[in-house]
Amino acid sequence: MAALMAEHFGAVAPLGEPCLVACFDGTGFWPDGSIAGGEFFVVAGGDTRRAAHLAPFPLPGGDAAIRHPWRTALAVLHAAGLPWHDRLPATRAASDSGRRLLRQQLDRGLACTPTTSMGRLFDAVAAMVDGPASVSFEAEAALWLESQAARCLHDPADRYRFLLSAAAETSLLTADWRPVVAAIVGDVLAGLPTPEIAAGFHRAVARLIDDVRQRLAPRAPVVGLTGGVFQNALLVEHSLARLRAAGRDVLLHHLVPPNDGGLALGQALLARDRLAAASLSPP
């Protein structure tokens, strides 16, 4: 996010009108040890605050789940209280013993790191609709899902929708993915073509960004999109269409990449700003 702000404004937290930034990635880290990656920040008046995030779900085995998206898919179903139906591709991808061990792990919460990662949710959905059960490089499952969505030859309309709720004590918004996953499972079992499901999921994520904007910053003229998930051209296209239809300017990366390639720049700028603030503080 810092790299996006610096690219457009020359500063990490520009003064002036507030800006909502969606930061979607595969793996980010919070000080509490959880894995981030589905975050919204409001940037205004030299201040940046986390204002919304994807509802967390367990990532069983950490890297093992990343390498084997079927594990993430079954973990998401478990967290949503949905059965591991034998007709679901993610269920078929696992052996009987593999499913049994995974269920025990999830039931007991053993080595299940909580994550709010949108990238990992893309992986889970891909595995649910017959995408790669195992991957050999980062974002392989998400790329497959994007390619399937691009094959949808008609407008899938808004089949799925994330639900937003606010914590009473903090007003932090949470985007509940469970209705989306439940509807996707129903469509898979009903035999809906994979491209339609994939396209509907992309539209749901784009709609989530605009829904959060309307709740958090309805008058903010600018929305930023950053993080590795926004290497997905179809998602960017849907997001741009919604936000521009609402009369919003959209910040995208042009000089630095949205994924890990922009991290070094952002970290350097954050360090610069903190050092500058420290030098101005009274002794």
N, C-alpha and C positions, 0 to 999 in steps of 0.2 A: 504493500500500500504506500509506504514512504516513497518508493521509487516512482510510482504513478504521480503522486503529488509534486515531487520534485521535477519530474519531466514537464509538467504543465505549468507549475507556478514558481519553480525554483526554490521551494521551501516544503518542509514536511507538513506543516499545518498552516496554510495560508490564511490571512485575515480576510474579512468580508463575509459574503453570503455563505451559509452552511452548505456542505457537500456531503452526500451520502455515498459511501464506498462499499461495494460488495467485494469481499475478498474470499474467493473460492479456490481451494487448493487440495492437494492430496494429503500432505502431512505438514502440520505446523505444531509448535509446542507451546503450551501454557506452563507457567511456573508450578502449577499443581500436578504436573505430570500427565495431564490428559492431552489428547491429540486434537488440534484445531484444524480448520479448513473450510468452515461454512459460516463465515462471520460477516457482520455488517458494522461499519463504523460511521459515526457522524463527526465530520471535521469542520470546525468553525472557530473563529476568533483565537487562533493559536492553540486550540485545544482539540484533542482527539479522544473519543470515548467509544468503547464497544457498546453497541446499542441493540444488537439482535444476533442470534446464532441459530444454526440448525439444532434440533433436539438431539442429544447425544445417543449413541448406540454402542454396544460393545464391539471391540475389535479383538477377537480371540487369537492369541498367539502373536499379535503384532505383525511382524514381517511375514509370518506364515499366512495370515489372512490376505495380505497384500499380494503375495505370490499366487494364492489360490482363491480367487474371488468367490467360489462356491461357499467357502467358509464365511465370508462376509455376508453373503446372501442369506445363508441359514441363520446367522447371528441376528440379522435384521428381522427376519421372520419371527425368530424366538422373542426378540424384544417387543415386537408388535403383537405377540400372542396369537400368531397365525401358525397353522399346522404345516409341517414339512410334507406336503402332498407328493405322492409318488410320481405324479405326472409333471412336476416342476423340474426343469432341466438341472437346477442347482442341487436338488435332492438326488437325482439320478447320477450326478457326477461323483458323489461320495459313495464309498463302500459302506456296507452295513456297520462294520466296526468303526469306520471313520465317523459316521453319523452318531453312533452310540457314545463314542469318546467326546465328540464335540458337544453333545447335549449335556453330558456330565460336567464338562468344563463351563458351559454357559449357566447351568443350574447353580453351580457352586461359585461362579464368578472368578475362576482360577485363570490368571494371566489374561484377563479381559480388560484391556485398556479402553476407557471411554473415549469416544471421538465424536466430533461435530463435523467431520470432513465431508464436503460435498463430493470430492473426488472419489472417496470410498463408497458413497451412496451410488454414484454412477457405476462403479464396479459391481456393486450388489445387484442393481437393476439389470445390468448386462448379463450377469450369471443367471438371473431369474428367467430371462427370455432367450436362453440358449446361446449366450455369448461364451467367450473362453472361460473354461473352468479353472485353468492355470495360465499364467502369463510369464513371458520372458523379459519384458521391459515395462517401465513405468507407463501407465495410462493405456496399455494395450486394450484392456476391456472397454474403457471409455471411448477409445477411437473406434472400436468395433460398433459400439452403440450409436455413435454419431453417423457412421457409414450406413447403418440400418435405417436411421431416421431420414437420411438424405434420399432413401429409396421410396419414401412415402410420396405417392403421386398426387395426393389431394390434401386439403386442409383437414387435419385430424381434430380440429376444434379444441376446446379446453376440456379434455377428458379427465384430467387429474388436477387436484389443487392442494397445496400445503395449507394447514390451518395455523393461524397466528394467535398466540396468547401472551399476556404480559404478567410477569412476576409482580405480585402486590408490593413486595418489600423493595424491589430495585427498579421496577418498570422495564426491565430488560425483556425484550421480545424473544419468544422461542417459536421456531418454525417446525411444526409437527409434520413429519414425513409419513406417519403411519397410514393416514387415509390414502395417500398416493400409492404406497406399497400394496395395501389391501386391494385397491382398485386394479392395479397392475396384475396381481395374482389372479383376480377374478377374470381378467381379460385373457391371460395366458391359458387358464383352464377352459375358457369358452372358445379358444381357438382363434382369437383375433390375430391377424397377421403381425409379425414382429415389427415391420417398419412402422405400422400405425402406433403400436405401443411405444416404440422408441421416440417417434416424433412427438407423441403426446407428453412424454416425460420431459423432453427438451422444452416444450412450450410451458409446462408446469413450472420449471425452474425459472424461466424468463418471467412468468407471471408473478412468481414469488418476489423477485426483485422489485417489481412495480408495486406489489401489495405492501411490502415493507416500506417503500418510499412514501406511499400514501399514509401509512400509520405513523412513521417516525418524522418525516420531513416533507409534508405536503407542499410547502412553499419553496423548498430548496430547488434552485434552478439547475443544479448540476448533480449528476450521478456518475460515479467512477466505477469501472469494472477492472479488477486486477486479480492475479493469481493464476496458477497453471491451468485451471479448469477453463479459463477464457481463451485458451488456445483452440478451443472448440468453436470453429467458425459458424456452425449452425446455431449454437447457443448465443453467440454474439449477435448474429443476424436477428434472431427472435427478440433478444433483449433491446437492441437498438430500435426495432420497429415499435415495441410497446412504449419505451421511454420517450422517443421522439414524437409519437402520437399524443403523448401527454404534455408536449411542449418543453421537454427537458433536453439540455445539452448533455452529451455523454462523453466522458473522458476514457480514452483507450490508450494502450501503449503504442508508441510509434518508434521511439529511439532505443528503448530497452525492452527485453522480453518480459511477458507477464509472469513467467514461472521463476524458477530458482535463479535464473540469470540476472534478475533484477534485485535479488536479495542483497548482494554486496553493496550496491549503490545505496539502497535504502538504509542499511546498517551504518554506512559511513556518514550519511546525512543526519541520522538520529544522533550518532556520537558527536558530530560537529555541533548540533543544536544544544546538546546537553553540556558540552564543554563551554560553549558560549554563554549559556545561562549560568553556569557555575562561576565563570569569570566576572559576571556582573553582580553576583550576590555579595552582600556586605560580609566582611570578615567576622 
